[in-house]
Amino acid sequence: MKNIGKIDKIIRYIIGIALLSLLFLVHSNIRFLGLIGLVPILTAAFGFCPLYALFGINTCSTKNKNFLYVIS
């Protein structure tokens, strides 16, 4: 189930790339904090954010058609 919309994905990719750039731009041990940039990149790639699910946030503009809902 996806809960990340198009604009949200773009913002996450930009933030992720900016954080990952710390690995190459900073020359101290703090540069490894740039690995945190993998989190927004992966959530954007999968289209799912666990924190959004926890708080019931959904930035997708269309309904997901991945699940079959059965009414009994």
C-alpha positions, -999 to 999 in steps of 0.1 A, spaced: 0 0 0 15 33 -10 11 65 11 36 89 -6 25 112 -34 45 125 -63 56 158 -48 64 141 -15 86 116 -34 105 144 -52 112 162 -19 124 130 -3 148 123 -32 162 158 -30 167 156 8 182 121 5 207 131 -22 216 162 -2 223 141 29 243 115 9 264 142 -5 279 147 30 298 115 24 318 132 -3 319 168 9 327 165 46 361 152 56 355 143 93 337 115 110 304 134 108 302 126 71 288 91 80 256 109 91 250 113 54 240 76 53 207 88 69 200 100 34 192 64 24 160 65 45 142 92 25 155 77 -8 142 42 1 109 54 13 104 74 -19 115 44 -40 90 21 -23 63 48 -21 56 38 15 66 56 48 61 37 80 57 69 100 29 81 77 12 48 82 15 51 120 -1 86 120 -26 78 92 -11 103 68 -15 97 30 -2 121 4 -12 100 -26 -37 117 -48 -54 85 -60 -67 55 -42 -46 24 -42 -60 -4 -63 -35 -30 -51 -58 -46 -25 -90 -65 -29 -116 -56 -3 -141 -83 5 -173 -74 22 -187 -103 41 
